């Protein structure tokens, strides 16, 4: 195959991240962008040097020079966009979380299987260099038998209004960021089956802005006698904080994704990537060096492109995205009844947060 042609559906923050990441990609061309917001796709295309811009992604999908698409849409739009892209014969990289419920997940999986296209679940933490090295230590046996994986991600809230609307997002911080920690723990442990979840959700700071939770803590038990401890927050002042810890019978490793390679910076105006992502970068902050690379976005995109070129299975699949979603649903149910929930979990609401809010 010649260079892989890629289209981006969406033009806001995460689409900007993927477009910036394409500067590091080999064997691919960013051909087009689509966004329904008037003028948004054209502005995006001009900024990133993308040749073609569309207001209707379905029109973009008719292009023969596009082989794969990156879905950078609000959560409630993932399912239909996947169905449409698969029907057009396009391979799909779908931003997390996969979709709103397990029915949608199964529909997406079936659509891609019927069309014979690749679906990759976009979990960048599986490509973040520090976290990759931490997993290598575990896989090499340096830590002995791994029994606990901890991951936390915290900031003061998301960048776009739709995240705060649970009808569009499907949930609060558990759905938005808990999916990172859940898949990270599954990945480090070799993706064993989860057997139970205990979770706490609360809205401590942003109650006037959302019906969703701004704080979540999860304990996940796995069938290989290991545990995941996931802590997520939209209520932490002071910028982004992303950390992981892996504990084994003969060792432990700690990974601070951002601070270890950061510049200590004071800015009265704010700056850079994190301005759009979450908390303000005004005042004293830790300025990350090559932040997108440290998060694993270019590596994730390169893997997607390589899978298309080589016809290989992605390392993070639709089935992984579905497994994460099932654990998230069980976690919301647990938080609703203040009790441990066993898996598999069959209750499949329209959106995960309903299992907490209606309890």
Buried (B, 14 or more C-beta within 10 A) or exposed (E): EEBBBBBBBBBBBBBBBBBBBBEBBEEBBBBBBBBBEEEBBBBBBEEBEBEBBBBEBBEBBEBEBBBBBBBBBBBBBBBBBBBBBBBBEBBBBBBBBBBBBBEBBBBBBEBBEEBEBBBBBBBBBBBBBBBBEBBEBBEEEEBEEBBBBBBBBBBBBBBBEBBBBBEBBBBBBBBBBBBBBBBBBBBBBEBBEBBBBBBBBBBEBBEEBBBBBBBBBBBBBBEBEBBBBBBBBBBBEBBBBBBBBBBBEEBEBEBBBBBEBBEEEEBEEEEBBBBEBBBBBBEEBBBBEEBBBBBBBBBBBBBBBBBBBEEEEBBBBBBBBBBBBBBBBBBBBBBBEEEEBEBEBEBBBEBBBBBBBEE
